[in-house]
Amino acid sequence: MRPSWLWFLLLDGGMVALTTLALNRSAHEKANEVAGDALPPREVLQVLLFAAVGVHAAEALAAGRMARRRGLRPWGWRLQTLIVGFPSLWALRRSASVG
């Protein structure tokens, strides 16, 4: 069972945008100019990016343990959860209750 593709687009699109703005000075300057200087500084975005990656990694580890306990393939669930985050955990919980 997989989360909707909309979750992948929404969350991964946000992660790509955050990564670009946090790590690319030129992209941040251009986006900040368009946003009327409303963007947080790159350093703040870098902290957010680091935290988001950490949360996704923790969720992926939890998904692997949960999948193993349910007799499912842990690596697939870890990878999917690392990529999309909490919607994958929801799908894992639903698949366990269905099966």
N, C-alpha and C positions, 0 to 999 in steps of 0.2 A: 504494500500500500504506500502511496506517495502523496505528499501534500499537493495541492493544486499548483499548476504552473504559474498562476498569478502570484503565489507566495515567492517563488523563485525570482520572478521578475521584480517584484516590489522590494524584497529584502536584499537580493544580490545587486540590484540596480543601485540601491542606497549605499551598499558597501563599496561598490565601484566608485560612486560619486564621492563618498567620504575619503576613500583611498586617494583618489585623484586630487581632491582639494587639500588633503593633509600633506601629501608628499610632493606635489608639483607647485612650486612657487608661482609660476606663470599662470597656471589654471586658477589658482586661488585669487591672484590679483585681478584677473579678468572677471571672474564670477563675483568678486566683492565689488568691483566697479559697477557691474550690472545690477547688483543687489543694493546699491546705494550705501556701501560700507556697512552692511548689516550682518556680514558673516563674522563668526568668531575668529580669533587669530589662528594661524596654522598650528601653533603649539597646542591649543585647546583641541583642535580637530585630531591632532596626532595622539593625544591622550585618549580621546573617544575611540579612535581606531584601535589602539592597543587594547582598550577595555573590551571592545566588541569582539575582537579576535579571541581574547581570553575567555569571554562568555561562550562563544561558539565552540571553542576547544573543550571547555568543561561540559557543555551540553553533549558534545560528541562522545566524550568518555562515558557519560551517564547513559547515553543511548546504546553504546556497545554493551555495557553491563546489563541493561534492561533486555536487550535483544538476546543475549546469551542465556539469561534466565528463562526466556520464553522459547528457547530452542530455535531462534532465528539466526541468520548470518550477521555477526556483530560488525564486520568490516564495512559492509554495505550501509548499515544504519549509521555507523560512525561517520563515514564519508558524506552521506546525504545530510546528516545533522550538522556537520562542520560547514557545509555549504549553505544550508537554508536556515538552520537554527531551530527555534522552538516549534514551528509547524511540523517538523519531522518528528519531534518527540510526541506531539499530539497524534500524528498518524501511527506511530509505534504503539501508543496506548490504545488507540482504536482497533488496531489490527489484533492486539492481544485479546481484547474483549470480544471481538467478532469470532476469532478462531478458537 
